[in-house]
Every structure is written in C-alpha cells, then in structure tokens.
Amino acid sequence: MDRYEDLPALPERIARMRELALDLWWSWNKQARHVFRTLDYPLWRATAHNPVRMLRVIPQATLAWAAADPAFQAAYDIAVADLDQAHSARRTWWARTFPDLNGRSIAYFSAEFALHQSLPIYAGGLGVLAGDHCKEAADLGVPLVGIGFMYPQGYFHQHISAEGWQEETYEKLTWADAPIEPATLADGRPCIIPVPLDDRSVLVAVWRVRLGRVTLYLLDTDLDENAPWDRELSARLYGGDRETRVQQEIVLGIGGVGVLRALGLTPSVYHLNEGHAAFVVLQRIREFLDGGRDFDAALAEVRRTTVFTTHTPVPAGHDAFPYQIVEKHLAGCWGTLGEHRARFLALGEYDNGSGSQFNMTALALRSAGAVNAVSQLHGEVTRSMWAPIWPALPPAQAPVTSVTNGVHVPTWISTDLSGLFDRHLGRDWIDHHDDPAFWDRVLDIPDEELWAVRSALRHHLFAFIRERARALWTDHRVSASRVLAAGPMLDDNTLTLGFARRFTGYKRPWLIFSDPDRLARILNAPGRPVQIVFAGKAHPADDTGKHHLQGVVRRALDPAFAGRVAFVEDYDLHVAHFLVQGCDVWLNNPRKPLEASGTSGMKACMNGVPQLSIGDGWWAEGYNGRNGWLIDGHAPAHDESAADQADAESLYRLLEGEVVPAFYDRDAAGLSRRWVQVVKQAIRSVAPAFSTRRMVKEYVDRLYVPAMR
Ligand SMILES: *Cc1c(COP(=O)(O)O)cnc(C)c1O
C-alpha cells in the first residue's frame, strides 16, 4: 500500500471535491462532470477526464479561484447534493420493491470490470457488462458488492507497427492517479488476507472503488511480503500461461470470499460473471464443511444461492485446466475437503473433445442453481453446447435461461443527445427509461433538431480522430503512412460506418472487403461517399486476429479507398464513447451464432446510430424491421465460405440499395427524413429494452430474489 498517496488538501469550501473525484459515480452524472470540466477544461481534456489526476496536479491558484467563485460554488453544491442522494438507500427502486429483503446483499464476482478509462482493469465486452451491471445496481439501490482484481498493468495498450502489425505494451498504472483507496477493516487497519496456493500462503491486499451505492473490492497480490512470482499474479489481465491463470482464479474465488468475510460481509447470493470466478463455490463448500455440514448439504446450499452467467459459445472462451495443475495449486484447500476431494473435482470434469479436463464453466454449471445466457439465441446455443452436463435431460430442457444484456444508459448516452431528451422528453426522462411506451415521445422530436445533434456528434468524433492522428505525428513521430491510416482524411459530413470490436476470426472484420472493387465504388460514389472507421484489439496470443487487423490497416493505406477507411488505435472505453456516438451506422457481421450478445450495437442504437448487422446475439431479438438493417445471406452456416460470400453480398446490397440512399436522399432543408425515422426507431426500440435498467431488474426479479427467499 506504500504506493498509495492521499490527495492533496483542498480549500474548505470545496473540500468534498475529493469525494466527488473518488466516486466513479461522477462519470455518469452530468452535474458532477460539469464541475470538473469548469474547474479546468484544458486539464480535463489533458487528463482524459481523470479528476483524481486533475486534483493532484491542478495549481493551488485555480482551486482558490474555484472556492471563491459563486458560479462554481453553485455547481459544486448541486453536485455534492446529488452525490448524497446517490448514496442514500431510501426511496430507491430496491427499497420500494423489496422492503422485506432489507439487509440482504449480492456478491458479484468478475475477472474484469470496465468502469472508466482511468481504471484500466478490463479487456472488453465482459468487463463492460460487469461495470454497467454494477453502475445500474447502484442507481436502483440493489445491494450489491463487486469483487475483482486490481491489475497494476491492466490490459495492454495497442500500437500499430509500420507493417500494420499490432504491438502490445503494458504500462504500469500510476496508483496515485486511479480512483481507488485501500480497503480497511473495522479497526482501521488495511484489509490484507492470506490465500492458500499450493503449499504456501499468498497475501492479498484489497482496494476499494466507489460507485455510488455500490462498492467494488479489488484484489492485489503485489505486496512486499510476497515472493516475486506471487507479486506478479495480479499484474495483468489474461496475461500469463495456464498456471498463472489457474492461480489468478484461485485468488479471485477463494481469496474473494475470504475478503468478504474479513470485511464482515455475508451476502445471500453469489453471482459468478463467467467461469473465471467459479472457485467461489469451492471456498463456500469448505466453509460449510468447517461448519459441520456434509458435502451434499453444503453443495445444496451453495447451489441454492449461486447465480452463474455464461458469456460465449466459442469453446476457447471457457477456461479448462489439466487436473494435475488444479490439484497442485489447490493443495492448500484439500485438507478441509478430505475424502470429498474427488467429488469436488468431478464437478469440473468435462471433455470438450481433447480429453477430460477441469473446466471452470462445467464447475459453475453444476454448482449454480440459476444459470443464464446473455441473449435468447445464446440461451439456445448454450443449452445444446453444454447438454452433456445434464445427460438425463433433452437439450431443450437444460436448466439455462436467458437474460439479454443491456448497457448503462447514463454512461453511454451522449451529452448532446441527453440534452435533447431533457428538452423534449422531460428532465426526468432517465427515471422512465426502461418503459417502452415512454419512448414513443422520441417520434415527436423535431427532425431538424435530431439531425443537428447527429451531425454534431459526427463532428466530435472526427475532431477526436484528427487529434489522435496529430498526436501520432507530433508526439510519437510515426511514419506518415501510419498517420494516414489513423483517419485524418475522413470527412465530417460523409456517411460513416463504425466497426469496433475485438479482432478475431468469427467477427469477420474482412467481410466488407470481400469484393474490393465493389466496395471502392460504394466508398467513392460521387456526391454520396461512404467511409469506415475501424478500431479494436486482437488478443496478444491471437496471430490470426492480428493478421485480420493488419489486413484492415493495409486497406486503410490503399489509395483505391481514397483515405475513406481508417483504423483508430488502442480501442478502450474512451474511444468507444466517441465511436458509438459519432458514427452513422454500426456494422456488426459475426459468423452466426458465435456472438453471444454484443453490446456496442446497443450503445450505438440508443445514440441514434442504427445497426447494420447479422441477426446474431441481441440483434436477433432487437431488430424490428424499422430500426436498422439485417444482414442475412441465407446460406447454411455449416458451409463457412458459402456463408461468408452470401453475407458479403447481402451487406453490399443493403449498403447500395438502402443505407446510402436513405442517408443521402435529402429534402429542401438538407436533411433526410427517411434517415431520421430510422434513427428515431433505433433510439425508441433499443433504449428501454437493451438498457441495464431492464437487465438488472430481470436479474433481481428472476434470479437474485428467488435465491434470497
Ligand atoms: C462495449 C464495448 C465492448 C463490447 O462490445 P461488443 O459489441 O461486444 O464487441 C468492448 N470493448 C469496449 C471498449 C466497449 O466499450
């Protein structure tokens, strides 16, 4: 904890800026954001919106000015009052709906949480889902505590070499600039607990992150007392080899439960977000055995109170370990289990074609009483994919339900659009935002105003892209061609497709380039040009993904596309905000049915950026014929190359015949009524149904509360 430093002192009048900065609640509250922006706008930009960093480096004179300025004081007072409101447990949805469950809580375990770019402890979609889940729980008053990892080196930063190849760098987080504080025990000492690993004991320190009413605890093994290899255990997300991974998962599961106990917390429900945290089950069985129960009773109690969410139909996305490494690293746990060790190991037994291994998803499926997939279609796929777990049941009856993902609306909605909603839907629109009927009012927003906001958002995106390209040139001194690939020639008034996702085979980033000549004609059509912005990382070990990425960078440099294809480096939450708000169309063309849900398209649609997508994941239930476009080549999925060709044909036809004309057929006022209609339908249908407000309420009603009762 010696890396931690408290923030410098603040003038008395604005002393609670410290609390505002250290509670990530500020990131989804307009008033709090306004306070930091007005405090020092250039510094706000320069720190990529990191108020903790700001308060460390801001000149005392600026703070003195702010403390004495009546306008600043007024803004500050409102933000602080909002903060107090955001911490009060009274009158929340949870308190009103479940008064009998006062005192109960849910522990939510996840290997990654994407909350804000100032806390880089996430890789992608799984983390975003976990982060948005916690933020929504905070808003609704759902009594949830999160458990995860504090990775000092996080996930990697992406750089593109002169050859278009992805290079990874791991930067050590500046602890002092992160919105974290040491978690303390009741007596004020730091919370540090031992976790058994193999024949030793590893110490785990705990950081606390505040998200309004929700608290997140992050585990960290980087303590002086630990051996160097143990200090490295929590260094990186999805970094090391199988041995590192299994040890991380032991720390998360066994250590996570230990941390809850040390902090005096006894949640009534344990939610495992993906199989990474499934060793929670082992620790809880051990606790029940220690308490004198037998194995069956312990397992039954664990099942009754465990919720498990599975997130991918891609087999490689499910962690499995050879038995000997699980047995070795769990050596310190076997004592309690005694003769039941074989029974525990059997819970994880699974053969996915390459011999029997200890599979974390199998463990979770067999020991959670409630299991869900993340879209309806993913539910069907999961039931048949994991059918061997329930040999006595026909696959359709496998006990896996679906709770379709959502996104946290206050986090993802653009400030410009939210201002438009304030004016036309009422300032309290956020309170009604999971009510589908409420969103009919979007149809009454004047077309001109919505069109103007959409154009403004496109301008913000290109200002951001040009600033990034300029920084590559001036700060990083990269070659001119790499600067070109970053998109400086993109045009503010051109129809813009966005494709931002992990680079991996099944997402088919190359699909739109299947017929380069046809694409060049589409992009360069006189008077009706089209441009495409790509972003996304490939997993460091995924060379195929890196080849796809290189292919896109080469296309961006191909004069045939006239600078209308760009690749934005180092996709993260910050980049994602600009892209999902500023593009015109969100392109998503995975190989069906491998996209379990996808959430970036939800963020886009609610910002008025309709999807052009395969009917996979959430779009299979989200597309309604009016709110975007459905790519469907109607080829049998088992013939991959036929499906690729047919889907590419469908994509081109939609672009040529529907998307481009709808955008460019303008009226005398210079706007396209047809386009605005699609935009309105996208917002109206997606904002209520694919929000975490709808999603978290579903988790509560269907999974958490039944487990509590
Ligand atoms: C939303 C988001 C994702 C997940 O989006 P998908 O549609 O599932 O690819 C991944 N990374 C970042 C940074 C995001 O914001």
The ligand as an SDF file (V2000), in Angstrom:
LIG
                    3D

 15 15  0  0  0  0  0  0  0  0999 V2000
  -18.9950   -2.0560  -25.4470 C   0  0  0  0  0  0  0  0  0  0  0  0
  -17.5650   -2.3930  -25.5480 C   0  0  0  0  0  0  0  0  0  0  0  0
  -17.1780   -3.6870  -25.9120 C   0  0  0  0  0  0  0  0  0  0  0  0
  -18.1690   -4.7900  -26.2170 C   0  0  0  0  0  0  0  0  0  0  0  0
  -18.7800   -4.5790  -27.4570 O   0  0  0  0  0  0  0  0  0  0  0  0
  -19.1080   -5.7980  -28.4380 P   0  0  0  0  0  0  0  0  0  0  0  0
  -20.2480   -5.3100  -29.2430 O   0  0  0  0  0  0  0  0  0  0  0  0
  -19.4710   -6.9620  -27.5900 O   0  0  0  0  0  0  0  0  0  0  0  0
  -17.8850   -6.0190  -29.2270 O   0  0  0  0  0  0  0  0  0  0  0  0
  -15.8260   -3.9660  -25.9910 C   0  0  0  0  0  0  0  0  0  0  0  0
  -14.9010   -3.0310  -25.7230 N   0  0  0  0  0  0  0  0  0  0  0  0
  -15.2370   -1.7750  -25.3720 C   0  0  0  0  0  0  0  0  0  0  0  0
  -14.1570   -0.7910  -25.0760 C   0  0  0  0  0  0  0  0  0  0  0  0
  -16.5750   -1.4240  -25.2710 C   0  0  0  0  0  0  0  0  0  0  0  0
  -16.8990   -0.1740  -24.9060 O   0  0  0  0  0  0  0  0  0  0  0  0
  1  2  1  0
  2  3  1  0
  2 14  2  0
  3  4  1  0
  3 10  2  0
  4  5  1  0
  5  6  1  0
  6  7  2  0
  6  8  1  0
  6  9  1  0
 10 11  1  0
 11 12  2  0
 12 13  1  0
 12 14  1  0
 14 15  1  0
M  END
$$$$
